Structures are given as C-alpha cells and as structure tokens.
Amino acid sequence: MAILVGTASWTDKTLIESGAFYPPGCTSAEARLRYYSSVFPIVEVASSYYAMPNASNSALWVERTPPVFVFDIKAFRLFTGHQTEPKFFPKDLQAELPNTGKKNLYYKDVPPPVIDELWARFFAAMQPLHVSGKLGAVLFQFPHWITAVPKAMGHVEHCAERMHPFVTAFEFRHERWFSEKHRESTLAMERERGIVRVIVDAPEGVTKRANSVWETTSPGLAIVRLHGRNASTWSGAESAAERFNYDYRDNELRELAPLIEDVAGRTARTHVLFNNCYRDIAQRNAVTMMGVLRVTQ
C-alpha cells in the first residue's frame, strides 16, 4: 500500500504570484519543479489539457525530478469532449481543420486523419515519462455534458480503447454516472476495462458534480482528487481560481483520511491530489494531509 500526496499544479498563476510556496530566487521553470519535487512525490500536469504536450518538455520533467517522482497527466481537452478552439491545436495541423463557422470544435468535428495524428503526438509526448517509470496515470476529466447515455458512453469507451495499454483514469462530472440507476454499470465498465476510479471530494448539493463513490476499479491504482468545498463558486465562477478557492480545515482532512486509507488498502497505489489551486492553499493542505496520513515525500 502506497499513498502519494501532491497537488494538481506546480505552475498555477496565483500560486506563483502569491510568493508563499516557492523560496526567494526560485523563479525559473526548472527551479520551481526541482523545489516542488523536493516537497511532494507526485504532481498532476494540467497544461496538457489546454494544449497538446510535447516530448521535449516531458524529457525535461524526467531530468529535473527525483527517480521515484510521479506525474499524472491530464488528457488533451479535445479527447475528453470539451470545446476546443482551433488555436489550441498544433500549429501545423490547424490548416487541416474544418471551417464550421463556429468558434469551437468538438471531437466529432475533426477529420479522422487529424484525430489519429493528435493521439499519436499525445502518446509520443508521454514516452519519456513512461520509459522512465514516472508516468502515473492519464486523467480524462469528462465534462458535465458527457452523460451516461449510449452515444456518450460510446465516446468514453472509445477513449479507453485508444489509451490501452497506458494506465488511464476517468473522472465524470454528470450526476447520472453514479446515480442509483447507473452506479453499478459504471463501476462494471471501469473494472472490465481496467480504468482507474477517480474519487472526488467537492461541494455537496451542487450540479455538475458526480457522487463521491469510494470504490476501487483497478487493483493497481486509485486516485482521489480534492476540489475543495466552495459551493458558492462551484458553478458560474469566472475563473478556476475562484471556483477552487477553498482551504480545507484540519478536521475535514482528518475526516477524509480514513476513507483514503480504506481505499489504499484495496489498491497497490493511491494518488491524493489537491485541485483547490488558489495561491498556496493546495500545497498547504497537501502538507497537512501528508502528516495526517503519516506519509512522507
């Protein structure tokens, strides 16, 4: 049983601007990653969601972190069904995109040859991490409009097939995936395909939030992502910083610890990632949680 605790970014704008985590003079990309990885054993890469990652950056991450450090990588936004502006595609592929007359493209809008090339480049970008043993899981964070209906399920299963044999984790946002009617079928799909469960902690009583089901679907890994509990900003916030601005109280972290330990007892590894990225809140909460769980860097 191994529990790794970290945060969902090490380059968040509000974190850097706060000056509260990185020591004085720690201003370069290399210095920040080296310092972060001296405090935590794992990080989630968010930049790969916004733009296609590349192998050269991955190689630098491998070089700048300890041998046992782990990266969880967010899947590119087009793959997860999010709206994607043409400017977020690799520049050399933008001329091959269809002119739909709309601001955004979706997966279904993009020609199959471009889709194939995007998957190929995504896999190539992960290779340095994979070869070095530092690739944890690839996280697919599906939006609220990807629901538990046959058409959307088809896309989810398509992503699972594309990702094989990489370790892949799914986080759903629509409530129906873990409703009373669909919970068991969703868990069965994940178990059958070896998909890692992403267990979420988020505000109660809000929309665009799947139920927190503390089950495991893969013997090798479970992921717990803590989004904070700021119900007032969960829907409609102008920025991610506003949405996730929530400082977990120590007693809340102590209440979560037994649930995490129970999950960890059923998997070889458990990743605990704080996504309440506002200033240094996530980093402070992660350090506290490491103490509560009695785990070290």
C-alpha positions as a Markdown table, in Angstrom:
| # | Residue | x | y | z |
|---|---|---|---|---|
| 1 | Met | 0.0 | 0.0 | 0.0 |
| 2 | Ala | 1.5 | 3.3 | -1.1 |
| 3 | Ile | -0.2 | 6.7 | -0.8 |
| 4 | Leu | 1.3 | 9.6 | -2.7 |
| 5 | Val | 0.0 | 13.2 | -1.9 |
| 6 | Gly | 0.5 | 16.2 | -4.1 |
| 7 | Thr | -1.3 | 19.0 | -6.0 |
| 8 | Ala | -2.9 | 19.5 | -9.3 |
| 9 | Ser | -0.3 | 22.0 | -10.5 |
| 10 | Trp | 3.1 | 23.4 | -9.6 |
| 11 | Thr | 2.8 | 26.4 | -12.0 |
| 12 | Asp | -0.6 | 27.9 | -11.2 |
| 13 | Lys | -0.5 | 31.6 | -11.8 |
| 14 | Thr | -2.0 | 32.5 | -8.4 |
| 15 | Leu | 0.5 | 30.2 | -6.6 |
| 16 | Ile | 3.5 | 31.9 | -8.3 |
| 17 | Glu | 2.1 | 35.4 | -7.7 |
| 18 | Ser | 1.4 | 34.7 | -4.0 |
| 19 | Gly | 5.1 | 34.2 | -3.2 |
| 20 | Ala | 4.0 | 31.9 | -0.4 |
| 21 | Phe | 5.3 | 28.5 | -1.5 |
| 22 | Tyr | 8.5 | 28.9 | -3.6 |
| 23 | Pro | 11.5 | 30.3 | -1.8 |
| 24 | Pro | 13.1 | 33.6 | -2.9 |
| 25 | Gly | 15.0 | 33.3 | -6.1 |
| 26 | Cys | 13.1 | 30.2 | -7.2 |
| 27 | Thr | 11.8 | 31.9 | -10.4 |
| 28 | Ser | 12.7 | 29.6 | -13.3 |
| 29 | Ala | 10.6 | 26.6 | -14.5 |
| 30 | Glu | 13.5 | 24.3 | -13.6 |
| 31 | Ala | 13.9 | 25.7 | -10.2 |
| 32 | Arg | 10.2 | 25.5 | -9.4 |
| 33 | Leu | 9.9 | 21.9 | -10.4 |
| 34 | Arg | 13.0 | 20.9 | -8.5 |
| 35 | Tyr | 11.7 | 22.6 | -5.4 |
| 36 | Tyr | 8.2 | 21.2 | -5.7 |
| 37 | Ser | 9.5 | 17.7 | -6.2 |
| 38 | Ser | 11.6 | 18.1 | -3.0 |
| 39 | Val | 8.4 | 18.6 | -1.0 |
| 40 | Phe | 5.9 | 16.3 | -2.8 |
| 41 | Pro | 6.3 | 12.9 | -4.5 |
| 42 | Ile | 3.6 | 13.5 | -7.2 |
| 43 | Val | 2.0 | 16.2 | -9.3 |
| 44 | Glu | -0.8 | 16.4 | -11.8 |
| 45 | Val | 0.0 | 18.1 | -15.1 |
| 46 | Ala | -2.8 | 20.5 | -16.1 |
| 47 | Ser | -1.1 | 22.1 | -19.1 |
| 48 | Ser | -1.6 | 19.0 | -21.2 |
| 49 | Tyr | -5.4 | 19.6 | -21.0 |
| 50 | Tyr | -5.1 | 23.1 | -22.5 |
| 51 | Ala | -2.6 | 22.3 | -25.3 |
| 52 | Met | -1.0 | 19.2 | -26.8 |
| 53 | Pro | 2.0 | 18.3 | -24.7 |
| 54 | Asn | 5.4 | 17.5 | -26.2 |
| 55 | Ala | 8.2 | 15.0 | -25.6 |
| 56 | Ser | 10.9 | 17.7 | -25.0 |
| 57 | Asn | 9.1 | 19.1 | -22.0 |
| 58 | Ser | 8.4 | 15.6 | -20.7 |
| 59 | Ala | 12.1 | 14.8 | -21.0 |
| 60 | Leu | 13.0 | 17.9 | -19.0 |
| 61 | Trp | 10.5 | 16.9 | -16.3 |
| 62 | Val | 12.2 | 13.5 | -16.0 |
| 63 | Glu | 15.6 | 15.1 | -15.7 |
| 64 | Arg | 14.5 | 17.7 | -13.1 |
| 65 | Thr | 12.8 | 15.3 | -10.6 |
| 66 | Pro | 13.9 | 12.5 | -8.3 |
| 67 | Pro | 14.0 | 8.9 | -9.6 |
| 68 | Val | 10.7 | 7.9 | -7.9 |
| 69 | Phe | 8.7 | 11.1 | -8.7 |
| 70 | Val | 5.3 | 10.6 | -10.4 |
| 71 | Phe | 3.4 | 12.7 | -12.9 |
| 72 | Asp | -0.3 | 12.2 | -13.6 |
| 73 | Ile | -1.2 | 13.8 | -17.0 |
| 74 | Lys | -4.5 | 15.3 | -17.9 |
| 75 | Ala | -5.7 | 14.3 | -21.3 |
| 76 | Phe | -6.0 | 16.9 | -24.0 |
| 77 | Arg | -9.3 | 18.7 | -23.9 |
| 78 | Leu | -10.5 | 17.6 | -27.4 |
| 79 | Phe | -10.2 | 13.9 | -26.3 |
| 80 | Thr | -12.4 | 14.5 | -23.3 |
| 81 | Gly | -15.2 | 16.0 | -25.3 |
| 82 | His | -14.6 | 19.6 | -24.3 |
| 83 | Gln | -15.0 | 22.5 | -26.8 |
| 84 | Thr | -11.6 | 23.3 | -28.3 |
| 85 | Glu | -10.7 | 26.5 | -30.3 |
| 86 | Pro | -8.5 | 25.9 | -33.4 |
| 87 | Lys | -5.7 | 27.9 | -31.8 |
| 88 | Phe | -5.2 | 25.1 | -29.2 |
| 89 | Phe | -4.3 | 22.6 | -31.9 |
| 90 | Pro | -0.7 | 22.2 | -33.0 |
| 91 | Lys | 0.0 | 25.0 | -35.5 |
| 92 | Asp | 0.9 | 22.6 | -38.4 |
| 93 | Leu | -2.5 | 20.9 | -38.1 |
| 94 | Gln | -4.6 | 24.0 | -37.9 |
| 95 | Ala | -4.9 | 24.3 | -41.7 |
| 96 | Glu | -6.4 | 20.8 | -41.8 |
| 97 | Leu | -9.3 | 21.7 | -39.5 |
| 98 | Pro | -12.8 | 22.2 | -41.0 |
| 99 | Asn | -14.3 | 25.6 | -41.1 |
| 100 | Thr | -17.5 | 25.1 | -39.3 |
| 101 | Gly | -18.3 | 28.8 | -38.9 |
| 102 | Lys | -18.2 | 28.3 | -35.1 |
| 103 | Lys | -15.7 | 29.4 | -32.5 |
| 104 | Asn | -15.1 | 25.9 | -31.1 |
| 105 | Leu | -14.6 | 22.4 | -32.5 |
| 106 | Tyr | -15.6 | 19.1 | -30.9 |
| 107 | Tyr | -14.1 | 15.7 | -31.3 |
| 108 | Lys | -16.8 | 14.7 | -33.8 |
| 109 | Asp | -15.9 | 17.8 | -36.0 |
| 110 | Val | -12.3 | 16.9 | -36.6 |
| 111 | Pro | -11.3 | 14.7 | -39.6 |
| 112 | Pro | -10.1 | 11.2 | -38.7 |
| 113 | Pro | -6.6 | 11.6 | -40.0 |
| 114 | Val | -6.1 | 14.7 | -37.7 |
| 115 | Ile | -7.6 | 12.7 | -34.8 |
| 116 | Asp | -5.2 | 9.9 | -35.4 |
| 117 | Glu | -2.2 | 12.3 | -35.6 |
| 118 | Leu | -3.3 | 14.0 | -32.3 |
| 119 | Trp | -3.4 | 10.7 | -30.5 |
| 120 | Ala | 0.0 | 9.7 | -31.9 |
| 121 | Arg | 1.5 | 13.0 | -30.7 |
| 122 | Phe | -0.1 | 12.6 | -27.3 |
| 123 | Phe | 1.4 | 9.2 | -26.9 |
| 124 | Ala | 4.8 | 10.4 | -28.2 |
| 125 | Ala | 4.7 | 13.2 | -25.6 |
| 126 | Met | 4.2 | 10.7 | -22.8 |
| 127 | Gln | 7.0 | 8.4 | -23.8 |
| 128 | Pro | 9.9 | 10.0 | -21.8 |
| 129 | Leu | 7.7 | 9.7 | -18.7 |
| 130 | His | 6.6 | 6.2 | -19.5 |
| 131 | Val | 10.0 | 4.9 | -20.2 |
| 132 | Ser | 11.5 | 6.4 | -17.0 |
| 133 | Gly | 8.7 | 4.9 | -14.9 |
| 134 | Lys | 7.5 | 8.4 | -13.9 |
| 135 | Leu | 4.1 | 8.3 | -15.7 |
| 136 | Gly | 1.4 | 7.6 | -13.1 |
| 137 | Ala | -1.9 | 7.8 | -15.0 |
| 138 | Val | -3.6 | 9.7 | -17.8 |
| 139 | Leu | -6.6 | 11.5 | -16.4 |
| 140 | Phe | -9.7 | 12.0 | -18.5 |
| 141 | Gln | -11.9 | 14.7 | -16.9 |
| 142 | Phe | -15.1 | 14.4 | -18.8 |
| 143 | Pro | -17.4 | 17.5 | -18.8 |
| 144 | His | -20.9 | 17.6 | -17.5 |
| 145 | Trp | -22.5 | 17.1 | -20.9 |
| 146 | Ile | -20.8 | 13.7 | -21.3 |
| 147 | Thr | -23.7 | 11.7 | -19.7 |
| 148 | Ala | -24.4 | 8.0 | -19.1 |
| 149 | Val | -26.3 | 7.6 | -22.4 |
| 150 | Pro | -25.3 | 5.3 | -25.3 |
| 151 | Lys | -23.8 | 8.0 | -27.5 |
| 152 | Ala | -21.6 | 9.5 | -24.8 |
| 153 | Met | -20.8 | 6.0 | -23.4 |
| 154 | Gly | -19.5 | 5.2 | -26.9 |
| 155 | His | -17.0 | 8.1 | -26.8 |
| 156 | Val | -15.9 | 7.1 | -23.2 |
| 157 | Glu | -15.2 | 3.6 | -24.3 |
| 158 | His | -13.5 | 4.8 | -27.5 |
| 159 | Cys | -11.1 | 6.8 | -25.2 |
| 160 | Ala | -10.5 | 3.7 | -23.1 |
| 161 | Glu | -9.6 | 1.7 | -26.3 |
| 162 | Arg | -7.4 | 4.4 | -27.6 |
| 163 | Met | -5.4 | 4.6 | -24.4 |
| 164 | His | -4.7 | 0.9 | -24.0 |
| 165 | Pro | -2.3 | -0.2 | -22.5 |
| 166 | Phe | -1.5 | 3.1 | -20.7 |
| 167 | Val | -2.9 | 3.5 | -17.2 |
| 168 | Thr | -6.0 | 5.5 | -17.6 |
| 169 | Ala | -8.3 | 7.2 | -15.1 |
| 170 | Phe | -11.8 | 8.6 | -15.7 |
| 171 | Glu | -13.4 | 11.5 | -13.7 |
| 172 | Phe | -17.1 | 12.1 | -14.5 |
| 173 | Arg | -18.9 | 15.3 | -13.8 |
| 174 | His | -22.5 | 14.4 | -14.7 |
| 175 | Glu | -24.6 | 13.1 | -11.8 |
| 176 | Arg | -26.1 | 10.3 | -13.7 |
| 177 | Trp | -22.9 | 8.2 | -13.9 |
| 178 | Phe | -23.2 | 7.3 | -10.2 |
| 179 | Ser | -26.9 | 7.6 | -9.7 |
| 180 | Glu | -28.7 | 4.7 | -8.2 |
| 181 | Lys | -29.6 | 3.5 | -11.7 |
| 182 | His | -26.2 | 3.7 | -13.3 |
| 183 | Arg | -23.7 | 3.3 | -10.5 |
| 184 | Glu | -23.1 | -0.4 | -10.8 |
| 185 | Ser | -22.9 | -0.4 | -14.6 |
| 186 | Thr | -20.4 | 2.5 | -14.5 |
| 187 | Leu | -18.2 | 0.7 | -12.0 |
| 188 | Ala | -18.5 | -2.5 | -14.0 |
| 189 | Met | -17.4 | -0.7 | -17.2 |
| 190 | Glu | -14.4 | 0.7 | -15.4 |
| 191 | Arg | -13.5 | -2.7 | -13.9 |
| 192 | Glu | -13.9 | -4.5 | -17.2 |
| 193 | Arg | -11.6 | -2.1 | -19.0 |
| 194 | Gly | -9.1 | -1.6 | -16.2 |
| 195 | Ile | -10.0 | 2.1 | -15.8 |
| 196 | Val | -8.8 | 3.7 | -12.6 |
| 197 | Arg | -11.5 | 5.2 | -10.4 |
| 198 | Val | -11.2 | 8.9 | -9.7 |
| 199 | Ile | -12.9 | 9.6 | -6.4 |
| 200 | Val | -13.9 | 13.2 | -6.0 |
| 201 | Asp | -14.3 | 15.4 | -2.9 |
| 202 | Ala | -16.3 | 18.5 | -3.9 |
| 203 | Pro | -19.2 | 20.7 | -2.6 |
| 204 | Glu | -22.4 | 18.9 | -1.6 |
| 205 | Gly | -25.7 | 19.8 | -3.2 |
| 206 | Val | -24.4 | 21.3 | -6.4 |
| 207 | Thr | -24.8 | 20.5 | -10.0 |
| 208 | Lys | -22.1 | 19.4 | -12.4 |
| 209 | Arg | -20.7 | 17.1 | -9.7 |
| 210 | Ala | -20.8 | 13.3 | -9.7 |
| 211 | Asn | -21.5 | 11.5 | -6.5 |
| 212 | Ser | -18.4 | 10.6 | -4.4 |
| 213 | Val | -18.3 | 6.8 | -4.6 |
| 214 | Trp | -15.4 | 5.4 | -2.5 |
| 215 | Glu | -15.0 | 2.3 | -4.6 |
| 216 | Thr | -12.0 | 1.0 | -6.5 |
| 217 | Thr | -12.0 | -0.5 | -10.0 |
| 218 | Ser | -8.3 | -1.3 | -10.6 |
| 219 | Pro | -6.1 | -3.3 | -8.2 |
| 220 | Gly | -3.1 | -1.2 | -9.2 |
| 221 | Leu | -4.3 | 2.4 | -8.6 |
| 222 | Ala | -7.0 | 4.7 | -7.2 |
| 223 | Ile | -7.0 | 8.5 | -7.5 |
| 224 | Val | -8.6 | 10.9 | -5.0 |
| 225 | Arg | -9.0 | 14.4 | -6.3 |
| 226 | Leu | -9.9 | 17.1 | -3.8 |
| 227 | His | -11.6 | 20.1 | -5.4 |
| 228 | Gly | -12.5 | 22.0 | -2.3 |
| 229 | Arg | -16.0 | 22.6 | -0.9 |
| 230 | Asn | -16.8 | 26.1 | -2.1 |
| 231 | Ala | -20.4 | 25.6 | -3.1 |
| 232 | Ser | -21.0 | 29.3 | -3.8 |
| 233 | Thr | -18.4 | 29.3 | -6.7 |
| 234 | Trp | -18.7 | 25.8 | -8.0 |
| 235 | Ser | -21.0 | 26.8 | -10.8 |
| 236 | Gly | -20.6 | 30.0 | -12.7 |
| 237 | Ala | -17.2 | 31.2 | -11.4 |
| 238 | Glu | -15.4 | 33.4 | -13.8 |
| 239 | Ser | -12.1 | 31.6 | -13.2 |
| 240 | Ala | -10.8 | 28.3 | -11.9 |
| 241 | Ala | -9.1 | 30.1 | -9.1 |
| 242 | Glu | -12.4 | 31.4 | -7.9 |
| 243 | Arg | -14.1 | 28.1 | -8.3 |
| 244 | Phe | -11.5 | 26.2 | -6.3 |
| 245 | Asn | -10.7 | 28.8 | -3.6 |
| 246 | Tyr | -11.3 | 26.6 | -0.6 |
| 247 | Asp | -9.0 | 26.0 | 2.4 |
| 248 | Tyr | -9.7 | 22.6 | 3.9 |
| 249 | Arg | -9.9 | 22.8 | 7.7 |
| 250 | Asp | -7.7 | 20.3 | 9.6 |
| 251 | Asn | -10.8 | 18.4 | 10.9 |
| 252 | Glu | -12.1 | 18.0 | 7.3 |
| 253 | Leu | -8.8 | 16.5 | 6.3 |
| 254 | Arg | -8.8 | 14.2 | 9.3 |
| 255 | Glu | -12.3 | 13.0 | 8.3 |
| 256 | Leu | -11.2 | 12.2 | 4.8 |
| 257 | Ala | -8.1 | 10.3 | 6.0 |
| 258 | Pro | -9.8 | 7.0 | 7.0 |
| 259 | Leu | -11.7 | 7.0 | 3.7 |
| 260 | Ile | -8.4 | 7.4 | 1.8 |
| 261 | Glu | -6.7 | 4.7 | 3.9 |
| 262 | Asp | -9.6 | 2.3 | 3.3 |
| 263 | Val | -9.2 | 2.8 | -0.5 |
| 264 | Ala | -5.4 | 2.5 | -0.2 |
| 265 | Gly | -5.9 | -0.9 | 1.5 |
| 266 | Arg | -7.6 | -2.2 | -1.7 |
| 267 | Thr | -5.1 | -0.9 | -4.2 |
| 268 | Ala | -1.3 | -1.1 | -4.7 |
| 269 | Arg | -1.1 | 2.7 | -5.0 |
| 270 | Thr | -3.3 | 5.7 | -4.2 |
| 271 | His | -2.8 | 9.2 | -5.5 |
| 272 | Val | -4.2 | 12.0 | -3.5 |
| 273 | Leu | -4.2 | 15.3 | -5.4 |
| 274 | Phe | -5.4 | 18.6 | -4.2 |
| 275 | Asn | -7.1 | 20.6 | -7.0 |
| 276 | Asn | -8.1 | 23.6 | -4.8 |
| 277 | Cys | -5.5 | 25.6 | -6.7 |
| 278 | Tyr | -5.6 | 29.1 | -5.3 |
| 279 | Arg | -2.5 | 30.8 | -4.1 |
| 280 | Asp | -0.7 | 28.2 | -1.8 |
| 281 | Ile | -3.9 | 26.6 | -0.4 |
| 282 | Ala | -3.5 | 23.3 | -2.2 |
| 283 | Gln | 0.2 | 23.0 | -1.2 |
| 284 | Arg | -0.6 | 23.8 | 2.5 |
| 285 | Asn | -3.5 | 21.3 | 2.6 |
| 286 | Ala | -1.3 | 18.6 | 0.9 |
| 287 | Val | 1.4 | 19.0 | 3.5 |
| 288 | Thr | -1.2 | 18.8 | 6.3 |
| 289 | Met | -2.7 | 15.7 | 4.7 |
| 290 | Met | 0.7 | 14.0 | 4.5 |
| 291 | Gly | 1.0 | 14.5 | 8.2 |
| 292 | Val | -2.5 | 13.2 | 8.9 |
| 293 | Leu | -1.8 | 10.1 | 6.8 |
| 294 | Arg | 1.7 | 9.7 | 8.2 |
| 295 | Val | 3.3 | 9.5 | 4.7 |
| 296 | Thr | 6.5 | 11.3 | 3.6 |
| 297 | Gln | 7.9 | 12.7 | 0.4 |
